[in-house]
Amino acid sequence: MPISPQLNAEIRVLTLFNLDSAMEGIKVHQSADADTLAAIKRLHAKGLVTQEDGGYLTDLGIHCAEHLQTALRILNAPLQAS
């Protein structure tokens, strides 16, 4: 599955959330770049965040962000010697 620029922006926003605290959200300010503003609105429309400008992750958003951040940790791990 190719990663479109829109999906990449959504992934970038999801990595901003601190998964150690469900009470810690984010707010995307109107001065943010257009890609980030559009990404957070799409994440809200998909039911992953509570507000169009960020807010908190929903239960679905937490599940998605956990999988995403796990995948990124695996992909960013140092290479193992063969």
C-alpha positions as a Markdown table, in Angstrom:
| # | Residue | x | y | z |
|---|---|---|---|---|
| 1 | Met | 0.0 | 0.0 | 0.0 |
| 2 | Pro | 1.6 | 3.3 | -1.0 |
| 3 | Ile | 1.8 | 6.1 | 1.5 |
| 4 | Ser | 0.2 | 9.2 | 0.1 |
| 5 | Pro | 1.3 | 12.7 | 1.3 |
| 6 | Gln | -2.1 | 12.9 | 3.1 |
| 7 | Leu | -1.6 | 9.6 | 4.9 |
| 8 | Asn | 2.0 | 10.6 | 5.8 |
| 9 | Ala | 0.7 | 13.8 | 7.4 |
| 10 | Glu | -1.9 | 11.8 | 9.4 |
| 11 | Ile | 0.8 | 9.4 | 10.6 |
| 12 | Arg | 3.0 | 12.4 | 11.6 |
| 13 | Val | 0.2 | 13.9 | 13.7 |
| 14 | Leu | -0.6 | 10.6 | 15.4 |
| 15 | Thr | 3.0 | 10.3 | 16.5 |
| 16 | Leu | 2.7 | 13.5 | 18.4 |
| 17 | Phe | 0.3 | 11.9 | 21.0 |
| 18 | Asn | 1.8 | 10.7 | 24.2 |
| 19 | Leu | 0.4 | 7.2 | 24.7 |
| 20 | Asp | 1.6 | 7.1 | 28.3 |
| 21 | Ser | -1.2 | 9.5 | 29.3 |
| 22 | Ala | -4.8 | 9.3 | 28.0 |
| 23 | Met | -5.3 | 12.7 | 29.6 |
| 24 | Glu | -2.7 | 14.4 | 27.4 |
| 25 | Gly | -4.0 | 15.7 | 24.1 |
| 26 | Ile | -2.7 | 18.0 | 21.5 |
| 27 | Lys | -4.0 | 21.3 | 19.9 |
| 28 | Val | -3.1 | 22.2 | 16.4 |
| 29 | His | -3.1 | 25.9 | 16.1 |
| 30 | Gln | -4.4 | 27.8 | 13.1 |
| 31 | Ser | -0.9 | 28.9 | 12.4 |
| 32 | Ala | 0.2 | 25.3 | 11.7 |
| 33 | Asp | 1.0 | 24.3 | 8.1 |
| 34 | Ala | -1.9 | 23.5 | 5.8 |
| 35 | Asp | -1.0 | 19.8 | 5.6 |
| 36 | Thr | -1.1 | 19.4 | 9.4 |
| 37 | Leu | -4.4 | 21.3 | 9.7 |
| 38 | Ala | -6.0 | 19.1 | 7.0 |
| 39 | Ala | -4.6 | 15.9 | 8.6 |
| 40 | Ile | -6.1 | 16.6 | 12.0 |
| 41 | Lys | -9.5 | 17.3 | 10.4 |
| 42 | Arg | -9.3 | 14.0 | 8.5 |
| 43 | Leu | -8.4 | 12.2 | 11.7 |
| 44 | His | -11.4 | 13.7 | 13.4 |
| 45 | Ala | -13.6 | 12.7 | 10.5 |
| 46 | Lys | -12.3 | 9.2 | 10.8 |
| 47 | Gly | -13.1 | 9.1 | 14.5 |
| 48 | Leu | -9.5 | 9.0 | 15.7 |
| 49 | Val | -9.4 | 12.3 | 17.6 |
| 50 | Thr | -12.1 | 14.1 | 19.6 |
| 51 | Gln | -11.8 | 17.6 | 18.1 |
| 52 | Glu | -11.2 | 19.1 | 14.6 |
| 53 | Asp | -8.2 | 20.9 | 16.1 |
| 54 | Gly | -6.8 | 17.9 | 18.0 |
| 55 | Gly | -8.1 | 17.2 | 21.4 |
| 56 | Tyr | -7.6 | 13.6 | 22.7 |
| 57 | Leu | -7.4 | 10.3 | 21.0 |
| 58 | Thr | -10.6 | 8.3 | 20.9 |
| 59 | Asp | -10.5 | 4.6 | 21.8 |
| 60 | Leu | -10.0 | 3.8 | 18.1 |
| 61 | Gly | -7.3 | 6.5 | 17.9 |
| 62 | Ile | -5.4 | 5.0 | 20.8 |
| 63 | His | -5.5 | 1.6 | 19.2 |
| 64 | Cys | -4.3 | 3.0 | 15.9 |
| 65 | Ala | -1.6 | 5.2 | 17.4 |
| 66 | Glu | -0.3 | 2.2 | 19.5 |
| 67 | His | 0.1 | 0.1 | 16.4 |
| 68 | Leu | 1.6 | 2.9 | 14.4 |
| 69 | Gln | 4.1 | 3.8 | 17.1 |
| 70 | Thr | 5.0 | 0.1 | 17.5 |
| 71 | Ala | 5.6 | -0.3 | 13.8 |
| 72 | Leu | 7.8 | 2.9 | 13.8 |
| 73 | Arg | 9.9 | 1.6 | 16.7 |
| 74 | Ile | 10.5 | -1.7 | 14.8 |
| 75 | Leu | 11.3 | 0.0 | 11.6 |
| 76 | Asn | 13.7 | 2.5 | 13.3 |
| 77 | Ala | 15.5 | -0.2 | 15.3 |
| 78 | Pro | 19.2 | -0.7 | 14.4 |
| 79 | Leu | 20.0 | -3.4 | 11.9 |
| 80 | Gln | 20.9 | -6.7 | 13.4 |
| 81 | Ala | 24.0 | -8.5 | 12.1 |
| 82 | Ser | 23.3 | -11.6 | 10.1 |
